[in-house]
């Protein structure tokens, strides 16, 4: 039997609030990674056309945002 979710408080209002919060976090996370993928593809395309190093700068920025430190 799969584990059932355990709520810290009883009541429908709390359950709805927890579900809505989790759903919003999931949706924003999904949009974040779709946006990063789209910008990454655009950076690769610009690099191939203009012979720049935009993709490497983009990766360094994303690592800094995700991990809070500069890329190694």
Order of alpha helices (4+ residues) and beta strands (2+ residues): alpha-alpha
